[in-house]
Amino acid sequence: MRTKWTSNDIPALTGRTAIVTGANAGLGYQISEQLARNGAHVIMACRDERKGEIAIRQLYDKLGGVKTELVPLDLADLSSIHKFASLVSERHSAIDLLVNNAGVMATPPRKTADGFELQIGTNHLGHFALTGLLLPQLAAAGPARIVTLSSIAHRIGRINFKDLQHERSYNAELVYGQSKLANLLFAFELQRRIDEAGLNMLSVAAHPGIAATNLFNVGPQMSGSRMQTLLYGWITRYIAQPEQMGALPALYAATSPDVKAGRYYGPDRFGIKGFPGEASASIAARNRDNAQRLWNISEQLTKVIYPFVKKAVT
């Protein structure tokens, strides 16, 4: 891989259909813009339709006749996920790329529409359900890719199987770390199951390092914490890299021909900022037993069973 891969290295994507969750702002918008700029038809999955419409208008104003469509999606609501998957499958027989980007960070204790803790419910369980429901369309595309966004915060995460929803105790940052560790366990386990089923598909993970996105504003706004606001403001001002740079690892994972199945990509400067490179995952993220256990629990909670058909043994 070249040491300084940029969005200029994205290959032509004409004829490809991509889904980006959380596409109206931050990393999601940057990813959507670059995919559309290079010819992909981008399905922008947004919780807030008004913000999604504004984002699409911005893309048209900037790029001209790009191919985009807005489909509402609230990852904190399984009924919305089912509706989204149904609409997409009606309109598109094949999906070439799914970027599981949307998320929340360090929020106060909240529940999703289905009663899940908000962070693991949105960041992991929502994307788990979405990917499973879209698996037939991804399989139909041939060499499809699923890119799941994690974080360097996965290193502080532990999967608390005895209290996955953190009803007994709650620490916003540690719960966020759990959700990001869950993203990695999911991405790696998905590739193992893809291989077992003999599907022509890649599951990879990426992280943005520390990027100055609106994600840093959500938790403080919800909790009203002045200290959290000041801390996150200092981080975004003095440490974080621009969101355009933060989007590069996900774009690399989504488009580069050099990407390997089941790998993890992030910024090359201490995992904090820089150009895309292969990232290291924690030992906990590589725990196959925990990955399988989390997968089984996720199927039980979401009631989404992946339609894998194992390849015949000859």
C-alpha positions in Angstrom: 0.0 0.0 0.0 1.2 3.5 -0.8 2.1 5.4 2.3 -0.1 8.4 1.6 -3.3 7.0 0.1 -5.9 9.8 -0.4 -9.4 10.2 -1.9 -7.7 10.8 -5.3 -6.8 7.1 -5.3 -10.4 5.9 -5.2 -11.1 3.9 -8.3 -14.0 4.5 -10.6 -17.2 3.3 -9.0 -19.7 3.8 -11.8 -22.4 1.2 -11.7 -21.8 0.4 -8.0 -24.5 1.0 -5.3 -23.4 2.0 -1.8 -25.3 2.5 1.4 -23.8 4.9 4.0 -25.5 5.1 7.5 -25.4 8.5 9.2 -24.7 10.1 5.8 -25.9 13.6 6.5 -23.0 14.9 8.5 -19.5 14.2 9.8 -17.7 11.1 8.5 -20.8 9.8 6.8 -21.2 12.9 4.7 -17.5 12.9 3.7 -17.7 9.2 2.8 -20.9 9.8 0.8 -19.3 12.7 -1.1 -16.2 10.8 -2.2 -18.2 7.7 -3.2 -20.6 9.8 -5.3 -17.8 11.9 -6.7 -16.3 8.7 -8.2 -19.5 7.5 -9.7 -21.3 5.4 -7.1 -25.0 5.5 -6.6 -25.1 6.4 -2.9 -28.1 5.6 -0.7 -27.8 8.1 2.2 -29.3 6.5 5.3 -30.3 9.3 7.7 -32.3 9.4 10.9 -33.3 13.1 10.3 -34.9 13.4 6.9 -34.6 17.2 6.9 -30.9 17.1 7.5 -30.6 14.4 4.9 -32.3 16.5 2.3 -30.0 19.4 3.1 -27.0 17.1 2.7 -28.1 15.9 -0.7 -28.6 19.4 -1.9 -25.1 20.3 -0.7 -23.8 17.3 -2.7 -25.7 18.4 -5.9 -24.4 22.0 -5.5 -20.9 20.8 -5.1 -20.7 17.9 -7.5 -23.5 18.4 -10.0 -25.3 15.4 -11.3 -24.4 12.8 -8.7 -26.6 9.7 -8.1 -27.9 9.8 -4.6 -31.1 9.0 -2.8 -32.3 9.6 0.7 -33.9 6.7 2.7 -34.8 7.3 6.3 -33.2 5.1 8.9 -33.2 5.2 12.7 -30.7 2.6 13.9 -32.2 2.9 17.4 -35.5 1.4 16.2 -35.8 -2.1 14.7 -39.0 -1.3 12.9 -37.2 1.6 11.1 -34.4 -0.8 10.1 -36.8 -3.4 8.7 -38.6 -0.6 6.8 -35.4 0.7 5.4 -34.2 -2.8 4.3 -37.5 -3.5 2.7 -37.5 -0.3 0.7 -33.9 -0.8 -0.4 -34.5 -4.4 -1.5 -37.5 -3.3 -3.5 -35.5 -0.6 -5.4 -32.1 -2.4 -5.7 -31.5 -6.1 -6.4 -27.9 -5.8 -5.4 -25.8 -3.7 -3.0 -22.1 -3.4 -3.6 -21.1 -1.6 -0.5 -22.5 -1.1 3.0 -20.7 1.4 5.3 -21.9 0.9 8.9 -20.9 4.4 10.0 -23.6 6.0 12.1 -23.3 6.1 15.9 -23.6 7.9 19.2 -20.8 8.5 21.7 -20.7 8.8 25.5 -24.4 9.6 25.9 -26.2 9.6 29.3 -28.3 6.5 30.1 -31.0 6.2 27.4 -33.0 3.4 25.8 -33.7 2.7 22.2 -37.3 2.2 20.9 -36.8 -1.6 21.6 -35.5 -1.1 25.1 -31.8 -1.6 24.4 -29.1 0.6 26.0 -28.7 3.4 23.4 -25.0 3.1 22.6 -24.8 -0.7 22.0 -28.3 -0.6 20.6 -27.4 2.0 17.9 -23.8 1.3 17.3 -23.8 -2.5 17.3 -27.3 -4.0 17.4 -28.7 -1.6 14.8 -26.0 -2.3 12.3 -26.1 -6.0 13.1 -29.7 -6.1 12.2 -29.3 -3.9 9.1 -26.5 -6.0 7.7 -28.3 -9.2 8.2 -31.5 -7.9 6.5 -29.4 -6.7 3.5 -27.3 -9.8 3.2 -29.2 -11.3 0.2 -28.7 -8.0 -1.7 -25.0 -7.9 -0.7 -24.5 -11.5 -1.8 -26.2 -10.8 -5.1 -23.6 -8.1 -5.9 -20.7 -10.5 -6.1 -17.6 -9.0 -4.5 -19.5 -6.8 -2.0 -17.9 -5.1 0.9 -19.2 -4.4 4.4 -17.2 -1.7 6.3 -18.0 -1.3 10.0 -16.7 1.7 11.8 -15.1 1.1 15.2 -12.9 3.4 17.3 -9.6 3.5 19.2 -12.0 3.5 22.2 -12.6 -0.2 21.6 -9.5 -0.7 23.7 -11.2 0.4 26.9 -14.2 -1.7 26.1 -15.3 -5.0 27.7 -18.3 -7.0 26.7 -20.3 -7.3 29.9 -22.4 -10.4 29.1 -23.9 -10.4 32.6 -25.2 -6.8 32.1 -25.0 -6.0 28.4 -27.5 -3.2 28.7 -25.7 -1.7 31.7 -28.8 -1.6 33.9 -26.8 -2.1 37.1 -24.1 0.5 36.5 -23.4 3.0 33.8 -20.2 4.8 32.7 -20.8 6.7 29.4 -17.2 6.3 28.1 -16.8 2.6 29.1 -20.2 1.8 27.6 -19.2 3.5 24.4 -16.0 1.4 24.4 -18.1 -1.7 24.8 -20.1 -0.8 21.7 -17.0 -0.1 19.6 -15.5 -3.4 20.7 -18.7 -5.0 19.7 -18.3 -3.5 16.2 -14.9 -5.2 15.8 -16.1 -8.5 17.2 -19.0 -8.3 14.7 -16.9 -7.4 11.7 -14.3 -10.2 12.3 -17.0 -12.8 13.0 -18.9 -11.8 10.0 -15.9 -12.5 7.8 -15.4 -15.9 9.4 -19.1 -16.8 8.6 -18.8 -15.4 5.1 -15.8 -17.6 4.5 -17.6 -20.6 5.9 -20.5 -20.0 3.6 -18.2 -19.5 0.6 -19.6 -16.1 -0.3 -17.7 -13.6 -2.5 -17.8 -10.8 0.1 -15.4 -8.8 2.3 -16.1 -7.7 5.9 -13.6 -5.2 7.2 -13.4 -2.6 9.9 -12.0 0.9 10.0 -11.6 3.8 12.5 -11.1 7.5 12.0 -8.6 8.1 14.8 -9.6 11.3 16.5 -11.6 13.3 14.0 -13.3 16.7 14.6 -16.9 15.6 13.9 -20.3 16.3 15.4 -20.1 13.0 17.3 -18.2 14.9 20.1 -21.2 17.2 20.6 -24.0 14.6 21.1 -23.1 13.3 24.5 -22.5 16.8 26.1 -25.7 18.1 24.5 -27.7 15.2 25.9 -26.2 15.3 29.4 -25.8 19.0 29.7 -22.3 18.4 31.1 -20.1 21.6 31.0 -17.0 19.6 31.9 -17.6 17.1 29.1 -18.3 20.0 26.7 -15.0 21.7 27.6 -13.0 18.4 27.4 -14.4 17.4 24.0 -14.0 20.9 22.7 -10.3 20.9 23.7 -9.8 17.5 22.0 -11.4 18.6 18.7 -9.5 21.9 18.7 -6.0 20.7 19.6 -5.8 17.0 18.9 -8.3 15.9 16.3 -7.7 15.9 12.6 -10.2 17.3 10.1 -13.2 15.0 9.3 -12.0 14.7 5.7 -8.9 13.0 6.9 -10.9 11.0 9.4 -13.0 9.6 6.6 -10.0 8.2 4.7 -9.6 4.9 6.5 -13.2 4.0 5.8 -12.9 5.1 2.2 -9.7 3.0 1.8 -11.5 0.0 3.4 -14.5 0.5 1.1 -12.7 1.0 -2.2 -9.0 0.0 -2.3 -8.1 -3.2 -4.2 -5.4 -3.8 -1.6 -7.8 -4.3 1.2 -7.8 -7.8 2.8 -10.8 -9.6 4.3 -11.2 -9.4 8.0 -8.7 -6.6 8.5 -8.8 -3.3 10.4 -7.7 0.0 9.0 -7.0 3.4 10.6 -4.7 6.5 10.6 -1.0 5.6 10.4 0.2 8.2 13.0 -0.2 6.3 16.3 -3.7 5.5 15.3 -4.8 9.1 16.0 -4.3 11.0 12.7 -2.7 10.6 9.3 -3.2 8.5 6.2 -4.8 5.1 6.0 -2.9 2.0 7.2 -3.6 -1.3 8.8 -4.6 -0.8 12.4 -4.0 -3.1 15.4 -7.0 -4.4 17.3 -7.0 -5.4 21.0 -6.7 -9.0 22.1 -10.3 -8.7 23.3 -11.4 -7.8 19.7 -9.9 -11.1 18.4 -11.6 -13.3 20.9 -13.5 -15.8 18.8 -15.5 -17.3 21.7 -16.8 -13.8 22.7 -17.5 -13.0 19.1 -19.7 -16.1 18.6 -21.4 -15.5 21.9 -22.1 -11.8 21.1 -23.4 -12.9 17.6 -25.8 -15.4 19.2 -27.1 -12.8 21.7 -27.4 -10.2 18.9 -29.6 -12.6 16.9 -31.8 -13.3 19.9 -32.2 -9.6 20.8 -32.8 -8.3 17.3 -34.6 -11.4 16.0 -32.6 -11.1 12.8 -31.1 -14.4 11.7 -28.5 -14.2 9.0 -29.5 -16.3 6.0 -26.1 -18.0 5.5 -26.1 -21.3 3.6 -22.9 -23.2 4.2 -21.0 -24.3 1.1 -21.2 -28.0 0.4 -18.2 -30.2 1.4 -16.9 -32.2 -1.6 
